[in-house]
Amino acid sequence: MVKRSAASRVRVFVNRNRRRLVATLLLVTLLPVLAVVYSRPGLADAILIVAQRMAPKKTVADVQEQLGAANRATWKQRLAPLGLEYPPSSVILVCLKEEKRLELYVSPKGKAPVHVESFPILAASGGPGPKLREGDRQVPEGIYGIESLNPNSRFHLSLRINYPNAFDRHMAAAEGRTNLGGDVMIHGSNVSIGCLAMGDPVAERLFVLAADTGIRSFRVLMCPHDFRVKPAGTPKKSDPVWLAEVYSDLVAELQKLPSPKTATGVR
């Protein structure tokens, strides 16, 4: 029997356990760094942002390929009993801030809109009233569209609302307001400031639906509450003078939709 030298035995041990040794060394090296990161939330967020920026960028087509099949099947299952086809010709989203609910309607060509499903809004900051400036933490109010889809959102996936729209910019110019803010999204996760956090599964469903239908076929009604249930009321003295016009337009659009009494519940 040939006896191996101590050096030879060490080499054999290292070769056999190379991956385990590398993992152990990395863990020992990273533990102090992780301890600092977890003790400083701001630093953890910064590192996460840098990591996300360095990660390979996904495209809308990538998301459709990865998540499309399952989510299309879910949409078809919801639409078929209502006599609706997928993808639909147009989609209306109704954000009800007070109720913390996002309602989804499909509007077939030449037919009245049909309520398909409602989703709970998991997080949204602010209260009644429009968004007026950057940092006011308000969710906008008015009639909007979907401007773009972000497959690389910090909050999983997101649909970008076209705030400020032409009306917002016109009113701001008349009042001398600047820095209106932006980046208002319907996104995943369960935290949000000035956006609508819907949770990742719902964000995936909405993202695939928007990608397949086309963002130009989406309209978004952003309401302080459901005007079909509770009247708009008289604007407060502190409200912009034009807010009554916005609410009147929203009331007119909501009246075209099925009554909440006939719409299906949150699902």
C-alpha positions, 0 to 999 in steps of 0.5 A, spaced: 500 500 500 502 506 497 502 511 503 501 518 500 504 524 503 501 530 507 501 535 502 498 529 497 492 528 502 491 535 503 490 536 495 486 530 494 481 533 500 481 540 497 479 537 490 474 533 493 471 539 497 472 545 492 465 547 492 464 546 499 470 550 501 469 556 496 462 557 499 465 557 506 470 562 504 465 566 501 460 566 507 465 567 512 467 573 508 460 576 506 458 575 514 461 582 516 458 585 510 451 582 511 451 584 518 452 591 516 447 591 511 441 588 515 443 594 520 442 599 515 436 599 511 438 605 507 444 601 505 440 595 504 436 598 499 441 602 495 445 595 494 438 592 492 437 598 487 445 597 484 444 589 484 437 590 480 441 595 475 446 591 474 442 585 472 440 583 465 434 587 463 428 583 461 423 585 455 416 585 455 417 579 450 421 576 456 415 577 461 410 574 456 414 568 454 415 566 461 408 568 464 404 569 458 401 562 458 399 561 465 396 568 465 392 567 459 389 561 461 387 564 467 384 570 463 380 566 458 377 562 464 374 568 467 372 571 460 369 565 457 363 564 462 361 572 460 361 571 453 368 575 452 374 573 448 381 574 449 385 578 448 379 583 449 378 589 444 379 594 450 379 594 458 377 599 463 380 600 470 377 603 475 381 605 481 377 606 488 381 610 493 377 610 499 374 602 497 381 600 496 379 596 490 381 596 483 375 594 478 376 591 471 371 592 465 372 589 458 368 593 453 367 589 447 366 593 440 359 595 440 357 593 446 356 595 453 362 594 458 362 588 462 365 587 469 370 581 469 373 582 476 375 586 482 382 586 486 384 589 492 389 595 492 394 592 498 397 599 499 396 606 496 398 613 500 395 619 501 387 621 501 382 624 497 384 629 492 388 630 486 396 629 485 398 636 485 406 636 486 412 631 487 412 629 494 405 630 496 404 622 496 397 623 493 395 618 488 392 622 482 385 623 480 382 623 473 382 619 467 388 616 464 391 611 460 397 606 460 403 610 458 408 604 458 410 597 461 416 596 465 418 589 466 424 591 470 420 595 476 423 595 483 416 592 485 416 586 480 412 589 474 409 595 473 404 599 468 405 606 468 400 611 468 400 617 464 400 622 469 401 628 468 396 628 462 394 634 458 389 636 463 394 636 469 399 640 465 394 645 463 391 646 470 398 647 473 401 652 468 394 656 469 396 656 477 403 657 476 405 650 479 411 646 477 414 639 478 408 635 478 411 629 479 410 622 475 412 615 475 405 613 478 405 606 477 400 600 478 405 595 480 406 589 484 409 588 491 405 590 497 408 597 499 407 604 495 407 611 495 403 615 490 402 608 486 397 602 487 401 596 490 397 590 487 401 584 489 406 580 484 400 575 482 395 581 480 401 585 477 403 579 473 396 578 470 395 585 469 402 586 465 400 580 461 393 583 459 396 589 457 401 587 453 397 582 449 391 587 449 395 593 447 396 599 452 393 604 447 386 600 449 386 601 456 383 607 460 384 608 467 379 612 472 382 614 478 376 616 483 377 618 490 371 613 492 365 610 488 361 615 485 355 610 484 354 609 491 356 616 494 355 622 491 361 627 489 359 632 494 361 639 494 369 640 493 372 643 499 375 650 499 382 648 499 381 644 493 383 646 486 377 650 483 377 645 477 376 639 481 369 639 480 370 638 473 374 632 474 369 629 478 363 630 473 367 627 468 369 621 472 361 621 474 359 621 467 364 615 465 362 611 471 355 611 469 357 607 463 359 601 467 355 596 470 352 598 477 356 595 483 350 591 485 350 587 479 358 587 478 361 580 481 365 581 488 372 582 489 376 576 486 
